[in-house]
Amino acid sequence: MTVQDSSPIANLPIMGEAAHQTYPSATLYVVATPIGNVTDISLRALHVLSLVDAVACEDTRNTAQLMNRFGISKPLLAAHMHNEREAAQMLIARLQAGERIALVSDAGTPAVSDPGARIVDAVRKAGLNVVPLPGASAAVTAISASGLVNDEFHFVGFLPAKAKQRESVLQSLAAAKPILVFYEAPHRILECAAALKEAFGPERQVVFARELTKLFEEIHRCPLADAEAWLRADAHREKGEYVVLVDGAPAADEEGDAEAERVLGILLAELPLKQAAGLAAQITGRKKNALYDRALQLKNA
């Protein structure tokens, strides 16, 4: 069926294209919203927000401001990380009654490092319809402007705040070939840069995408060796949300690996394991942690 839109945006000529499409009832509409620049919202998103019975949102205050910018007024339902399971059951009941519900996060695409995944999962398990409305995504936006040439990317999201846990995650990704995509808070960006350099080495390319689509947007690419200096060069760089991209691991250097193992074997015969790994790293330019792990394997063998 076609639903009539009575909001101010309905008067825009192009909105007729959206208005003449079908919008089934008893459906959850997963709506991407701008990550910064309010004009990045899609015409289809505006139309759906204007016709749904209610909007489930991460923060009702933020969503109210967005909708007010476009003259849209709808009941707002809290659906955040602390009440997601309970919100899902409430939304299912309303959908089963035939309502249309929009699901949004504070910025970007719901359920991608934002609340929403549990709600969508519950709605689908209840046999109800889910319709996605594509739009802004900080990860894809950063990749598109990075200049990193790689057909694959691996979305990691936020790293653990604790150093040991973060180190473990990064070590597991050290050999990954795709672009690695991280989200990071400004107060941890220096720690993040140091941890990335330790895990991936100083030569690997990193891209810092700060405040994407906003007034003070900044996108900087450099080797990890230069990352901390760039961040410290301007106090404003420790403000604003970050997308951090790390280029994928280079192709394996089999000849270099063989030489590193030969050097490591010689040193292990004369020195303690940790000292041998450290010295082998200095001689060959290989990562100390990787050589230490290999030294453990050789010793156990």
C-alpha positions in Angstrom: 0.0 0.0 0.0 1.0 3.6 -0.5 1.2 5.8 2.7 0.5 9.5 2.6 3.1 11.8 4.1 1.8 14.9 5.9 5.2 16.4 7.0 6.7 19.5 5.5 9.2 17.5 3.5 6.3 15.9 1.5 6.1 19.1 -0.5 9.6 18.5 -2.1 9.0 17.4 -5.7 11.6 14.5 -5.4 9.8 13.1 -2.3 7.0 11.9 -4.7 9.4 9.1 -5.7 9.6 7.9 -2.1 5.9 8.4 -1.4 4.8 6.1 -4.3 6.8 3.1 -3.0 5.3 0.5 -0.8 5.9 0.4 3.0 4.4 -2.7 4.5 2.9 -2.6 8.0 4.1 -4.8 10.9 7.7 -4.0 9.8 10.8 -2.8 11.5 12.7 -0.3 9.3 16.4 -0.1 10.2 17.3 3.5 9.2 20.8 4.9 8.8 21.2 8.5 10.0 24.0 11.1 9.4 27.3 10.6 11.2 27.8 14.4 11.3 26.5 16.4 8.4 22.7 16.5 8.8 22.2 16.9 5.0 23.6 13.4 4.4 20.3 11.8 5.4 18.5 10.1 2.5 15.1 11.1 1.1 13.9 7.6 1.7 14.9 7.8 5.4 13.1 11.1 5.8 9.9 9.6 4.2 10.0 6.5 6.4 10.6 8.6 9.6 7.6 10.7 8.7 5.2 7.7 8.2 6.2 5.2 10.9 4.1 4.9 14.1 7.1 5.3 16.3 10.9 5.6 16.3 13.1 3.4 18.5 16.3 5.2 19.2 19.6 5.0 21.1 19.1 8.5 22.7 15.7 10.1 22.4 17.2 13.6 22.9 19.6 13.2 19.9 16.9 11.7 17.7 14.4 14.4 18.6 16.9 17.1 17.5 17.5 15.3 14.2 13.7 15.0 13.5 13.0 18.5 14.5 15.5 19.7 11.9 13.1 18.3 9.3 9.8 19.1 10.9 9.0 15.5 11.8 7.3 14.6 15.1 6.8 11.0 16.2 6.7 9.1 19.5 10.3 8.1 20.5 11.0 4.8 22.2 14.3 4.3 24.1 16.3 1.3 22.7 19.9 1.4 23.9 22.6 -1.0 24.9 21.2 -1.2 28.5 17.6 -2.1 27.7 18.0 -3.8 24.3 16.4 -7.1 25.2 13.4 -5.5 27.0 13.0 -3.0 24.2 13.0 -5.8 21.6 10.0 -7.5 23.3 8.1 -4.2 23.5 8.8 -3.5 19.8 7.7 -7.0 18.8 4.4 -6.5 20.5 3.8 -3.2 18.6 4.9 -4.8 15.3 2.5 -7.7 15.8 -0.3 -5.2 16.3 0.5 -3.9 12.8 2.6 -0.9 13.5 5.6 0.4 11.5 8.6 1.1 13.7 11.9 2.8 12.6 15.1 1.8 14.4 17.9 4.4 14.5 21.1 4.9 16.4 22.7 8.2 17.4 24.7 8.3 14.2 25.3 6.0 11.3 23.9 2.5 10.7 22.2 0.7 13.6 23.7 -2.6 14.8 27.3 -1.7 13.6 29.2 -1.0 16.8 25.9 0.5 17.9 22.8 -0.9 19.6 20.3 -2.7 17.3 21.6 -6.2 16.5 19.7 -7.9 19.4 16.5 -6.1 18.4 16.8 -7.1 14.8 17.6 -10.7 15.8 14.6 -10.9 18.1 12.3 -9.3 15.5 13.4 -11.8 12.8 13.0 -14.8 15.2 9.5 -13.6 15.9 8.8 -14.0 12.2 8.4 -10.3 11.5 9.7 -8.2 8.6 12.9 -6.1 8.7 13.7 -3.6 6.0 17.1 -1.8 5.9 17.5 1.8 4.7 21.1 2.2 3.7 23.0 5.4 4.4 25.9 6.8 6.3 28.6 4.5 7.8 31.7 5.9 9.4 33.8 2.8 8.5 33.0 2.9 4.8 33.3 6.7 4.6 36.8 6.5 6.0 37.9 3.7 3.7 36.6 5.6 0.6 38.9 8.5 1.3 41.9 6.6 2.6 43.6 5.7 -0.6 44.5 2.3 0.8 44.4 -0.1 -2.2 42.8 -3.3 -0.9 39.6 -5.1 -2.0 39.0 -6.4 1.5 38.5 -4.9 4.9 38.0 -6.4 8.4 35.8 -4.4 10.7 37.0 -4.7 14.3 35.2 -1.7 15.9 36.2 -0.6 19.4 39.3 -2.2 20.9 39.3 -3.3 24.6 40.2 -0.5 26.9 42.6 -2.6 29.0 46.1 -2.8 27.6 46.6 -6.6 27.9 43.3 -7.4 26.2 43.9 -4.8 23.5 47.4 -6.3 22.9 45.9 -9.8 22.6 43.4 -8.7 20.0 46.0 -6.8 18.0 48.4 -9.7 18.0 45.7 -11.9 16.6 45.3 -9.5 13.7 49.0 -8.8 12.9 49.1 -11.1 9.9 45.6 -10.2 8.5 45.7 -9.1 4.9 42.5 -6.9 4.7 42.4 -3.3 5.8 41.7 -3.3 9.6 39.0 -0.8 10.7 38.9 0.4 14.3 36.7 2.9 16.1 38.4 4.8 18.9 37.4 7.4 21.5 39.5 10.6 21.6 40.8 10.1 25.1 42.4 6.8 24.1 43.7 7.7 20.6 47.3 8.1 21.8 47.3 4.8 23.6 45.7 3.2 20.5 48.4 4.6 18.2 51.2 3.3 20.4 49.5 -0.2 20.6 49.1 -0.3 16.8 52.8 0.5 16.3 53.8 -2.2 18.8 51.6 -4.8 17.2 52.1 -4.0 13.5 55.5 -2.4 13.3 56.5 1.2 12.4 56.2 0.9 8.6 52.6 -0.1 8.3 50.3 2.6 6.9 47.7 4.1 9.2 44.8 6.5 8.5 43.2 8.6 11.1 39.8 9.9 10.1 38.5 12.4 12.7 35.1 14.1 13.0 34.0 12.7 9.6 31.5 14.9 7.7 31.7 17.6 10.4 33.1 21.1 10.4 36.6 20.1 11.6 36.9 16.9 9.6 40.5 15.7 9.3 41.9 12.7 7.4 45.6 11.9 7.8 47.6 9.0 6.5 51.2 8.2 7.6 53.4 5.3 8.7 52.7 4.1 12.3 56.2 5.4 13.1 54.9 9.0 12.7 51.4 8.5 14.1 52.0 9.6 17.7 53.9 12.7 16.7 51.1 13.8 14.3 48.5 13.3 17.1 50.6 15.3 19.6 51.2 18.2 17.1 47.8 19.6 17.6 45.8 19.4 20.9 42.5 19.4 19.0 43.5 15.9 17.6 42.7 14.5 21.0 39.1 15.5 20.5 36.4 14.0 18.4 35.5 10.5 17.4 38.0 8.5 15.3 37.9 5.9 12.6 41.4 4.3 12.4 42.4 2.3 9.4 45.5 0.1 9.3 46.7 -1.3 6.0 46.7 -5.1 5.6 49.8 -7.1 6.3 52.3 -7.2 3.4 52.8 -10.4 1.4 55.0 -12.9 3.1 58.7 -12.6 2.6 59.7 -16.3 2.6 63.4 -15.6 2.1 63.4 -13.0 4.9 61.5 -15.4 7.1 64.0 -18.1 6.5 66.9 -15.8 7.3 65.2 -14.6 10.5 64.7 -18.2 11.7 68.4 -19.0 10.9 69.6 -16.0 13.0 67.1 -16.9 15.8 68.4 -20.5 15.9 72.0 -19.4 16.2 71.2 -17.0 19.0 69.0 -19.4 20.9 72.0 -21.8 21.1 73.9 -19.1 23.1 71.4 -16.8 24.8 68.2 -16.9 26.9 65.0 -17.1 24.9 63.8 -13.5 25.4 67.3 -12.0 24.7 67.7 -14.1 21.6 64.3 -13.0 20.2 65.1 -9.3 20.9 68.5 -9.5 19.3 67.1 -11.4 16.3 64.5 -8.7 15.8 67.2 -6.0 15.8 69.3 -7.9 13.3 66.6 -8.9 10.9 64.0 -6.1 11.3 61.3 -8.7 12.1 58.8 -8.2 14.9 60.0 -9.1 18.3 56.8 -10.7 19.5 56.6 -13.0 16.4 60.2 -14.1 16.9 59.6 -14.7 20.6 56.6 -16.9 19.7 58.7 -18.8 17.2 61.5 -19.2 19.7 59.1 -20.8 22.1 58.1 -23.3 19.4 61.7 -24.1 18.6 62.5 -24.5 22.3 59.5 -26.8 22.9 60.4 -28.8 19.8 
